[in-house]
Amino acid sequence: MQNVILRTEKLCKTFSSGGIQQHVLKNLDISLMERDFTVIMGSSGSGKSTLLYALSGMDKPTLGEIHFEEQNISKLNNDQLAVFRRNNCGFVFQQIYLLDNMSVLDNVLASGLLVSKNKREIVSKAKQLLAQVGLDEASWGKFPSQLSGGEAQRAGIVRALINSPKIVFADEPTGALNSAASDSVLDVMTEVNHNGQSIVMVTHDIKTALRGNRVLYLRDGVIYGDLKLGAYHVDHNRERHEKLNAFLAEMGW
Ligand SMILES: Nc1ncnc2c1ncn2[C@@H]1O[C@H](COP(=O)(O)OP(=O)(O)OP(=O)(O)O)[C@@H](O)[C@H]1O
């Protein structure tokens, strides 16, 4: 049985600037299930990133509640939110933000040692994860400037996974990559999800969205559509593609 990992109640986010209020998220009631690969789509400016930031505790809602498992994270202060994120969440962004002056392995270790003091265990886990995403020993000592975009993003995914987060949030993780690099990153995310990792990902890209098993469509600040796609399998890609295309057409995408 799948449990709810993240749930919102009447989640609202309003931005104010120059005396004008913009209601970006309006009374959202969403339940995300553990082990799901949930994709958030919607037109540009519909509030996808705002929703991701609120769900992950990177930003606070204006009104409403967010429950992560049994914990109401909307009640946490900034320091408590930082601890919550460090212990429960992994992040993969379009911009990879690896530290330039550190090797690939040290970038991953720096994140791991924020949570665990067992260096030997973290080193072993980092190497195992790097190998799992296709980064072999020859790349562990390289600096970010010596990596291709796809390699850097795969290192970014390992960094996101090093603390065994309960959930990984991704915002356009393949947005800056060419098609081949994008496929290799998506293959890694799919494998990680099939191994039981919960993922929530924002994307504009249909090929990327096809990796999810559920697609939420955001429009005018509300969830306008909710498509169950079933787990990704390369052999069923054509039917999934047709189903997603029909859904997006219905959404007016
Ligand atoms: N910090 C902020 N201050 C003021 N307005 C903001 C802020 N962040 C987002 N917005 C506004 O909220 C709206 C939704 O932005 P958001 O980035 O969530 O959309 P999006 O759906 O992710 O867009 P895109 O697909 O173009 O990345 C936009 O009109 C944006 O200008």
The ligand as a MOL file (V3000), in Angstrom:
LIG
                    3D

  0  0  0     0  0            999 V3000
M  V30 BEGIN CTAB
M  V30 COUNTS 31 33 0 0 0
M  V30 BEGIN ATOM
M  V30 1 N 9.5540 35.9040 -5.4140 0
M  V30 2 C 8.5840 36.3490 -6.2100 0
M  V30 3 N 8.1290 37.6050 -6.0780 0
M  V30 4 C 7.1280 38.0770 -6.8430 0
M  V30 5 N 6.5100 37.3480 -7.7970 0
M  V30 6 C 6.9360 36.1000 -7.9800 0
M  V30 7 C 7.9890 35.5340 -7.1960 0
M  V30 8 N 8.1740 34.2390 -7.5940 0
M  V30 9 C 7.2930 34.0210 -8.5750 0
M  V30 10 N 6.5520 35.1190 -8.8120 0
M  V30 11 C 5.4780 35.2430 -9.8060 0
M  V30 12 O 4.6000 34.1390 -9.6390 0
M  V30 13 C 4.1570 33.6800 -10.9050 0
M  V30 14 C 4.4420 32.2070 -11.0300 0
M  V30 15 O 5.8490 32.0200 -11.0910 0
M  V30 16 P 6.5060 30.5720 -11.1740 0
M  V30 17 O 7.9690 30.7640 -11.3400 0
M  V30 18 O 6.0370 29.7570 -10.0390 0
M  V30 19 O 5.8490 30.0240 -12.5120 0
M  V30 20 P 6.2250 28.7580 -13.3860 0
M  V30 21 O 4.9370 28.1050 -13.7310 0
M  V30 22 O 7.2530 27.9410 -12.6910 0
M  V30 23 O 6.8190 29.4750 -14.6530 0
M  V30 24 P 7.8950 28.9990 -15.7510 0
M  V30 25 O 7.3150 27.7920 -16.4060 0
M  V30 26 O 7.9890 30.1500 -16.6810 0
M  V30 27 O 9.1840 28.7110 -15.0140 0
M  V30 28 C 4.8740 34.5180 -11.9630 0
M  V30 29 O 3.9840 35.5290 -12.4120 0
M  V30 30 C 6.0240 35.1170 -11.2100 0
M  V30 31 O 6.3900 36.3640 -11.7070 0
M  V30 END ATOM
M  V30 BEGIN BOND
M  V30 1 1 1 2
M  V30 2 1 2 3
M  V30 3 2 2 7
M  V30 4 2 3 4
M  V30 5 1 4 5
M  V30 6 2 5 6
M  V30 7 1 6 7
M  V30 8 1 6 10
M  V30 9 1 7 8
M  V30 10 2 8 9
M  V30 11 1 9 10
M  V30 12 1 10 11
M  V30 13 1 11 12
M  V30 14 1 11 30
M  V30 15 1 12 13
M  V30 16 1 13 14
M  V30 17 1 13 28
M  V30 18 1 14 15
M  V30 19 1 15 16
M  V30 20 2 16 17
M  V30 21 1 16 18
M  V30 22 1 16 19
M  V30 23 1 19 20
M  V30 24 2 20 21
M  V30 25 1 20 22
M  V30 26 1 20 23
M  V30 27 1 23 24
M  V30 28 2 24 25
M  V30 29 1 24 26
M  V30 30 1 24 27
M  V30 31 1 28 29
M  V30 32 1 28 30
M  V30 33 1 30 31
M  V30 END BOND
M  V30 END CTAB
M  END
